[in-house]
Amino acid sequence: MKKKDHYLKIVEWSEEDQCYVGSIPGWIGKCCHGDDEKSVYHSLCQILEEWIEIYKEDNMALPPSISEKAYSGKFQLRIDCDLHKALAIRAMQANESLNSFCGKILKKQFTGSNPE
């Protein structure tokens, strides 16, 4: 596997810019744009290869890729007290823990699935 294959490459539509933009999360921010998704992806890959070469020439360690990062499944979230109370009540009504209830809401929001 090539070094560039370890990095997540994202091409997404920007409503603000009215074009596709490319980035490498955790390393290279929005760095290319265009009207064609495939050409933006191609440009993004070229930019990534150039940055890898620059790091190599300067004897610098490459940033860790998020695709290789291990996630624990835990993070702390601070929310408004009223929202905390409302979520806790809804979780009790569903006979679930607050953690499980919020996890299901987030999963549904980001994946579109309704886990049971």
Secondary structure, DSSP 4 states (H G I P E B T S, - for coil): --GGGGS--EEEEETTTTEEEEEETTTEEEEEEES-HHHHHHHHHHHHHHHHHHHHHTTPPPPPPTTT----S-------HHHHHHHHHHHHHTT--HHHHHHHHHHHHHH-----
